[in-house]
Amino acid sequence: MTIDFLDPLERGVHEAASRLAQLARENEELRRRLAELEARAGEGGGEVSWRSEREEIRQRVARLVERLEALAGE
C-alpha cells in the first residue's frame, strides 16, 4: 500500500510552517520599529515638530492678514 496521498498534506504543512516562521519574523521587526517610533514620540520630537509647524502657519496667516489689510487701506 502506498501512502503517496499524504504527500500533498505534508507539503502543505511544510509551506504553512515556513509561512508562519516568516510572519513571526515580520511581526518581530514591526514590533521593534513600533517601539522605536514610540520612544522617539516619547522624547517629544513629534510635539516639537507640531509646535514649530503651528508657529509657521500662524506667522504665514498673520502675513496674509497684514497684506489683506494693506490692500483694504489702498
Backbone as XML, in Angstrom:
<?xml version="1.0"?>
<chain id="A" units="angstrom">
  <residue number="1" name="MET">
    <atom name="N" x="0.848" y="-1.183" z="0.000"/>
    <atom name="CA" x="0.000" y="0.000" z="0.000"/>
    <atom name="C" x="0.894" y="1.247" z="0.000"/>
  </residue>
  <residue number="2" name="THR">
    <atom name="N" x="0.618" y="2.153" z="-0.916"/>
    <atom name="CA" x="1.411" y="3.382" z="-0.982"/>
    <atom name="C" x="0.722" y="4.476" z="-0.174"/>
  </residue>
  <residue number="3" name="ILE">
    <atom name="N" x="1.531" y="5.312" z="0.356"/>
    <atom name="CA" x="0.974" y="6.410" z="1.156"/>
    <atom name="C" x="1.247" y="7.759" z="0.482"/>
  </residue>
  <residue number="4" name="ASP">
    <atom name="N" x="1.321" y="7.707" z="-0.852"/>
    <atom name="CA" x="1.579" y="8.920" z="-1.620"/>
    <atom name="C" x="0.482" y="9.965" z="-1.423"/>
  </residue>
  <residue number="5" name="PHE">
    <atom name="N" x="-0.677" y="9.562" z="-0.992"/>
    <atom name="CA" x="-1.767" y="10.504" z="-0.817"/>
    <atom name="C" x="-1.450" y="11.506" z="0.308"/>
  </residue>
  <residue number="6" name="LEU">
    <atom name="N" x="-0.457" y="11.199" z="1.139"/>
    <atom name="CA" x="-0.064" y="12.111" z="2.218"/>
    <atom name="C" x="0.915" y="13.192" z="1.752"/>
  </residue>
  <residue number="7" name="ASP">
    <atom name="N" x="1.475" y="13.012" z="0.568"/>
    <atom name="CA" x="2.454" y="13.983" z="0.061"/>
    <atom name="C" x="1.901" y="15.407" z="-0.012"/>
  </residue>
  <residue number="8" name="PRO">
    <atom name="N" x="0.730" y="15.603" z="-0.609"/>
    <atom name="CA" x="0.206" y="16.975" z="-0.657"/>
    <atom name="C" x="-0.026" y="17.565" z="0.742"/>
  </residue>
  <residue number="9" name="LEU">
    <atom name="N" x="-0.490" y="16.742" z="1.654"/>
    <atom name="CA" x="-0.713" y="17.211" z="3.020"/>
    <atom name="C" x="0.612" y="17.614" z="3.662"/>
  </residue>
  <residue number="10" name="GLU">
    <atom name="N" x="1.617" y="16.782" z="3.463"/>
    <atom name="CA" x="2.938" y="17.058" z="4.035"/>
    <atom name="C" x="3.512" y="18.352" z="3.454"/>
  </residue>
  <residue number="11" name="ARG">
    <atom name="N" x="3.385" y="18.540" z="2.153"/>
    <atom name="CA" x="3.870" y="19.777" z="1.522"/>
    <atom name="C" x="3.121" y="20.985" z="2.091"/>
  </residue>
  <residue number="12" name="GLY">
    <atom name="N" x="1.830" y="20.843" z="2.245"/>
    <atom name="CA" x="1.025" y="21.939" z="2.784"/>
    <atom name="C" x="1.437" y="22.311" z="4.203"/>
  </residue>
  <residue number="13" name="VAL">
    <atom name="N" x="1.706" y="21.310" z="5.006"/>
    <atom name="CA" x="2.138" y="21.568" z="6.385"/>
    <atom name="C" x="3.490" y="22.267" z="6.387"/>
  </residue>
  <residue number="14" name="HIS">
    <atom name="N" x="4.418" y="21.833" z="5.537"/>
    <atom name="CA" x="5.737" y="22.468" z="5.459"/>
    <atom name="C" x="5.615" y="23.915" z="4.986"/>
  </residue>
  <residue number="15" name="GLU">
    <atom name="N" x="4.772" y="24.145" z="3.981"/>
    <atom name="CA" x="4.573" y="25.514" z="3.485"/>
    <atom name="C" x="3.952" y="26.396" z="4.566"/>
  </residue>
  <residue number="16" name="ALA">
    <atom name="N" x="2.969" y="25.871" z="5.282"/>
    <atom name="CA" x="2.329" y="26.640" z="6.346"/>
    <atom name="C" x="3.321" y="26.959" z="7.462"/>
  </residue>
  <residue number="17" name="ALA">
    <atom name="N" x="4.144" y="25.993" z="7.831"/>
    <atom name="CA" x="5.152" y="26.213" z="8.872"/>
    <atom name="C" x="6.158" y="27.268" z="8.421"/>
  </residue>
  <residue number="18" name="SER">
    <atom name="N" x="6.563" y="27.214" z="7.173"/>
    <atom name="CA" x="7.500" y="28.201" z="6.643"/>
    <atom name="C" x="6.885" y="29.594" z="6.652"/>
  </residue>
  <residue number="19" name="ARG">
    <atom name="N" x="5.634" y="29.682" z="6.236"/>
    <atom name="CA" x="4.943" y="30.978" z="6.211"/>
    <atom name="C" x="4.776" y="31.522" z="7.623"/>
  </residue>
  <residue number="20" name="LEU">
    <atom name="N" x="4.441" y="30.664" z="8.582"/>
    <atom name="CA" x="4.300" y="31.105" z="9.973"/>
    <atom name="C" x="5.622" y="31.639" z="10.513"/>
  </residue>
  <residue number="21" name="ALA">
    <atom name="N" x="6.719" y="30.984" z="10.173"/>
    <atom name="CA" x="8.031" y="31.460" z="10.610"/>
    <atom name="C" x="8.337" y="32.820" z="10.002"/>
  </residue>
  <residue number="22" name="GLN">
    <atom name="N" x="8.016" y="32.994" z="8.730"/>
    <atom name="CA" x="8.230" y="34.277" z="8.060"/>
    <atom name="C" x="7.385" y="35.363" z="8.711"/>
  </residue>
  <residue number="23" name="LEU">
    <atom name="N" x="6.127" y="35.072" z="8.988"/>
    <atom name="CA" x="5.249" y="36.041" z="9.628"/>
    <atom name="C" x="5.728" y="36.396" z="11.036"/>
  </residue>
  <residue number="24" name="ALA">
    <atom name="N" x="6.272" y="35.425" z="11.745"/>
    <atom name="CA" x="6.809" y="35.693" z="13.087"/>
    <atom name="C" x="7.991" y="36.657" z="12.997"/>
  </residue>
  <residue number="25" name="ARG">
    <atom name="N" x="8.859" y="36.468" z="11.998"/>
    <atom name="CA" x="9.998" y="37.382" z="11.815"/>
    <atom name="C" x="9.507" y="38.785" z="11.466"/>
  </residue>
  <residue number="26" name="GLU">
    <atom name="N" x="8.542" y="38.882" z="10.552"/>
    <atom name="CA" x="7.993" y="40.184" z="10.174"/>
    <atom name="C" x="7.332" y="40.859" z="11.370"/>
  </residue>
  <residue number="27" name="ASN">
    <atom name="N" x="6.614" y="40.086" z="12.160"/>
    <atom name="CA" x="5.945" y="40.619" z="13.345"/>
    <atom name="C" x="6.975" y="41.181" z="14.317"/>
  </residue>
  <residue number="28" name="GLU">
    <atom name="N" x="8.058" y="40.473" z="14.525"/>
    <atom name="CA" x="9.116" y="40.941" z="15.434"/>
    <atom name="C" x="9.728" y="42.235" z="14.928"/>
  </residue>
  <residue number="29" name="GLU">
    <atom name="N" x="9.975" y="42.316" z="13.626"/>
    <atom name="CA" x="10.524" y="43.544" z="13.037"/>
    <atom name="C" x="9.551" y="44.714" z="13.215"/>
  </residue>
  <residue number="30" name="LEU">
    <atom name="N" x="8.275" y="44.477" z="12.981"/>
    <atom name="CA" x="7.281" y="45.537" z="13.151"/>
    <atom name="C" x="7.177" y="45.980" z="14.607"/>
  </residue>
  <residue number="31" name="ARG">
    <atom name="N" x="7.264" y="45.038" z="15.524"/>
    <atom name="CA" x="7.244" y="45.396" z="16.952"/>
    <atom name="C" x="8.464" y="46.249" z="17.311"/>
  </residue>
  <residue number="32" name="ARG">
    <atom name="N" x="9.615" y="45.896" z="16.749"/>
    <atom name="CA" x="10.832" y="46.660" z="17.010"/>
    <atom name="C" x="10.710" y="48.086" z="16.474"/>
  </residue>
  <residue number="33" name="ARG">
    <atom name="N" x="10.207" y="48.209" z="15.256"/>
    <atom name="CA" x="10.029" y="49.542" z="14.653"/>
    <atom name="C" x="9.014" y="50.364" z="15.428"/>
  </residue>
  <residue number="34" name="LEU">
    <atom name="N" x="7.932" y="49.726" z="15.871"/>
    <atom name="CA" x="6.925" y="50.419" z="16.664"/>
    <atom name="C" x="7.516" y="50.932" z="17.967"/>
  </residue>
  <residue number="35" name="ALA">
    <atom name="N" x="8.320" y="50.111" z="18.617"/>
    <atom name="CA" x="8.954" y="50.527" z="19.873"/>
    <atom name="C" x="9.874" y="51.722" z="19.638"/>
  </residue>
  <residue number="36" name="GLU">
    <atom name="N" x="10.620" y="51.715" z="18.525"/>
    <atom name="CA" x="11.489" y="52.845" z="18.199"/>
    <atom name="C" x="10.674" y="54.117" z="17.988"/>
  </residue>
  <residue number="37" name="LEU">
    <atom name="N" x="9.589" y="54.004" z="17.235"/>
    <atom name="CA" x="8.746" y="55.174" z="16.969"/>
    <atom name="C" x="8.099" y="55.692" z="18.245"/>
  </residue>
  <residue number="38" name="GLU">
    <atom name="N" x="7.644" y="54.790" z="19.088"/>
    <atom name="CA" x="7.048" y="55.217" z="20.355"/>
    <atom name="C" x="8.079" y="55.900" z="21.237"/>
  </residue>
  <residue number="39" name="ALA">
    <atom name="N" x="9.310" y="55.400" z="21.219"/>
    <atom name="CA" x="10.373" y="56.015" z="22.016"/>
    <atom name="C" x="10.676" y="57.411" z="21.501"/>
  </residue>
  <residue number="40" name="ARG">
    <atom name="N" x="10.735" y="57.556" z="20.186"/>
    <atom name="CA" x="11.000" y="58.895" z="19.619"/>
    <atom name="C" x="9.865" y="59.846" z="19.915"/>
  </residue>
  <residue number="41" name="ALA">
    <atom name="N" x="8.631" y="59.359" z="19.838"/>
    <atom name="CA" x="7.478" y="60.215" z="20.141"/>
    <atom name="C" x="7.488" y="60.614" z="21.613"/>
  </residue>
  <residue number="42" name="GLY">
    <atom name="N" x="7.926" y="59.700" z="22.468"/>
    <atom name="CA" x="8.008" y="59.988" z="23.899"/>
    <atom name="C" x="9.074" y="61.006" z="24.230"/>
  </residue>
  <residue number="43" name="GLU">
    <atom name="N" x="10.061" y="61.151" z="23.351"/>
    <atom name="CA" x="11.119" y="62.128" z="23.567"/>
    <atom name="C" x="10.650" y="63.540" z="23.260"/>
  </residue>
  <residue number="44" name="GLY">
    <atom name="N" x="9.444" y="63.676" z="22.749"/>
    <atom name="CA" x="8.922" y="65.000" z="22.445"/>
    <atom name="C" x="9.243" y="65.462" z="21.041"/>
  </residue>
  <residue number="45" name="GLY">
    <atom name="N" x="9.898" y="64.628" z="20.259"/>
    <atom name="CA" x="10.240" y="65.018" z="18.896"/>
    <atom name="C" x="9.021" y="65.346" z="18.065"/>
  </residue>
  <residue number="46" name="GLY">
    <atom name="N" x="7.972" y="64.596" z="18.239"/>
    <atom name="CA" x="6.748" y="64.857" z="17.486"/>
    <atom name="C" x="6.084" y="66.138" z="17.923"/>
  </residue>
  <residue number="47" name="GLU">
    <atom name="N" x="6.096" y="66.401" z="19.214"/>
    <atom name="CA" x="5.469" y="67.611" z="19.729"/>
    <atom name="C" x="6.229" y="68.849" z="19.276"/>
  </residue>
  <residue number="48" name="VAL">
    <atom name="N" x="7.549" y="68.782" z="19.296"/>
    <atom name="CA" x="8.357" y="69.916" z="18.860"/>
    <atom name="C" x="8.060" y="70.228" z="17.409"/>
  </residue>
  <residue number="49" name="SER">
    <atom name="N" x="8.012" y="69.201" z="16.592"/>
    <atom name="CA" x="7.702" y="69.387" z="15.182"/>
    <atom name="C" x="6.320" y="69.989" z="15.008"/>
  </residue>
  <residue number="50" name="TRP">
    <atom name="N" x="5.362" y="69.497" z="15.756"/>
    <atom name="CA" x="3.997" y="70.010" z="15.667"/>
    <atom name="C" x="3.953" y="71.475" z="16.078"/>
  </residue>
  <residue number="51" name="ARG">
    <atom name="N" x="4.645" y="71.833" z="17.150"/>
    <atom name="CA" x="4.653" y="73.231" z="17.613"/>
    <atom name="C" x="5.311" y="74.143" z="16.590"/>
  </residue>
  <residue number="52" name="SER">
    <atom name="N" x="6.407" y="73.709" z="16.001"/>
    <atom name="CA" x="7.080" y="74.558" z="15.018"/>
    <atom name="C" x="6.212" y="74.727" z="13.773"/>
  </residue>
  <residue number="53" name="GLU">
    <atom name="N" x="5.532" y="73.674" z="13.359"/>
    <atom name="CA" x="4.616" y="73.795" z="12.218"/>
    <atom name="C" x="3.482" y="74.751" z="12.538"/>
  </residue>
  <residue number="54" name="ARG">
    <atom name="N" x="2.945" y="74.641" z="13.736"/>
    <atom name="CA" x="1.851" y="75.522" z="14.143"/>
    <atom name="C" x="2.313" y="76.974" z="14.145"/>
  </residue>
  <residue number="55" name="GLU">
    <atom name="N" x="3.520" y="77.228" z="14.637"/>
    <atom name="CA" x="4.054" y="78.591" z="14.667"/>
    <atom name="C" x="4.270" y="79.127" z="13.260"/>
  </residue>
  <residue number="56" name="GLU">
    <atom name="N" x="4.785" y="78.291" z="12.373"/>
    <atom name="CA" x="4.984" y="78.716" z="10.989"/>
    <atom name="C" x="3.654" y="79.065" z="10.332"/>
  </residue>
  <residue number="57" name="ILE">
    <atom name="N" x="2.637" y="78.257" z="10.558"/>
    <atom name="CA" x="1.306" y="78.523" z="9.988"/>
    <atom name="C" x="0.757" y="79.833" z="10.545"/>
  </residue>
  <residue number="58" name="ARG">
    <atom name="N" x="0.923" y="80.033" z="11.865"/>
    <atom name="CA" x="0.434" y="81.266" z="12.486"/>
    <atom name="C" x="1.100" y="82.490" z="11.851"/>
  </residue>
  <residue number="59" name="GLN">
    <atom name="N" x="2.408" y="82.432" z="11.648"/>
    <atom name="CA" x="3.141" y="83.550" z="11.058"/>
    <atom name="C" x="2.704" y="83.815" z="9.619"/>
  </residue>
  <residue number="60" name="ARG">
    <atom name="N" x="2.514" y="82.753" z="8.861"/>
    <atom name="CA" x="2.094" y="82.930" z="7.463"/>
    <atom name="C" x="0.700" y="83.524" z="7.381"/>
  </residue>
  <residue number="61" name="VAL">
    <atom name="N" x="-0.200" y="83.078" z="8.244"/>
    <atom name="CA" x="-1.556" y="83.634" z="8.256"/>
    <atom name="C" x="-1.505" y="85.103" z="8.672"/>
  </residue>
  <residue number="62" name="ALA">
    <atom name="N" x="-0.672" y="85.428" z="9.642"/>
    <atom name="CA" x="-0.538" y="86.820" z="10.081"/>
    <atom name="C" x="-0.047" y="87.696" z="8.926"/>
  </residue>
  <residue number="63" name="ARG">
    <atom name="N" x="0.920" y="87.219" z="8.153"/>
    <atom name="CA" x="1.401" y="87.989" z="7.000"/>
    <atom name="C" x="0.297" y="88.172" z="5.961"/>
  </residue>
  <residue number="64" name="LEU">
    <atom name="N" x="-0.498" y="87.129" z="5.747"/>
    <atom name="CA" x="-1.614" y="87.251" z="4.792"/>
    <atom name="C" x="-2.631" y="88.279" z="5.263"/>
  </residue>
  <residue number="65" name="VAL">
    <atom name="N" x="-2.930" y="88.277" z="6.550"/>
    <atom name="CA" x="-3.875" y="89.247" z="7.105"/>
    <atom name="C" x="-3.325" y="90.660" z="6.931"/>
  </residue>
  <residue number="66" name="GLU">
    <atom name="N" x="-2.035" y="90.847" z="7.202"/>
    <atom name="CA" x="-1.415" y="92.161" z="7.022"/>
    <atom name="C" x="-1.518" y="92.616" z="5.572"/>
  </residue>
  <residue number="67" name="ARG">
    <atom name="N" x="-1.268" y="91.695" z="4.655"/>
    <atom name="CA" x="-1.346" y="92.044" z="3.236"/>
    <atom name="C" x="-2.777" y="92.424" z="2.849"/>
  </residue>
  <residue number="68" name="LEU">
    <atom name="N" x="-3.763" y="91.665" z="3.351"/>
    <atom name="CA" x="-5.160" y="91.991" z="3.044"/>
    <atom name="C" x="-5.544" y="93.340" z="3.644"/>
  </residue>
  <residue number="69" name="GLU">
    <atom name="N" x="-5.079" y="93.630" z="4.857"/>
    <atom name="CA" x="-5.375" y="94.915" z="5.485"/>
    <atom name="C" x="-4.738" y="96.048" z="4.683"/>
  </residue>
  <residue number="70" name="ALA">
    <atom name="N" x="-3.545" y="95.820" z="4.174"/>
    <atom name="CA" x="-2.880" y="96.838" z="3.362"/>
    <atom name="C" x="-3.644" y="97.091" z="2.065"/>
  </residue>
  <residue number="71" name="LEU">
    <atom name="N" x="-4.154" y="96.032" z="1.470"/>
    <atom name="CA" x="-4.938" y="96.182" z="0.240"/>
    <atom name="C" x="-6.244" y="96.921" z="0.511"/>
  </residue>
  <residue number="72" name="ALA">
    <atom name="N" x="-6.848" y="96.638" z="1.671"/>
    <atom name="CA" x="-8.111" y="97.285" z="2.021"/>
    <atom name="C" x="-7.909" y="98.763" z="2.287"/>
  </residue>
  <residue number="73" name="GLY">
    <atom name="N" x="-6.717" y="99.144" z="2.725"/>
    <atom name="CA" x="-6.442" y="100.551" z="3.029"/>
    <atom name="C" x="-6.087" y="101.372" z="1.800"/>
  </residue>
  <residue number="74" name="GLU">
    <atom name="N" x="-5.838" y="100.745" z="0.698"/>
    <atom name="CA" x="-5.453" y="101.471" z="-0.534"/>
    <atom name="C" x="-6.636" y="102.115" z="-1.172"/>
  </residue>
</chain>
